[in-house]
Amino acid sequence: MDTKEGKMKYPEKQRSILEFKQWVRQRRYADQTIKTYTSMLEVFLSHFPERKIEEIGIRDIEDFNYHHVIGKGFSASYRT
């Protein structure tokens, strides 16, 4: 699911991404860092299209990291 095309099931996910982007911008993160972090958050949330954010737990994060990041051989500085 691509959030840029508005295909996420829950609109609060899109809102949360925008709020996160504003939060990091207020902390004066570099534009490229904001782009990288936001993109990774979109990938992560898209991995759970049928679930609300509050339903995603620690085990889900670990599974995502293992299967999507480590399993696909991305480096520690993974960028999308």
Secondary structure, DSSP 8 states (H G I E B T S, - for coil): --GGGT--S-HHHHHHHHHHHHHHHHTT--HHHHHHHHHHHHHHHHT-TTS-GGG--HHHHHHHIIIIIITTT--TT---
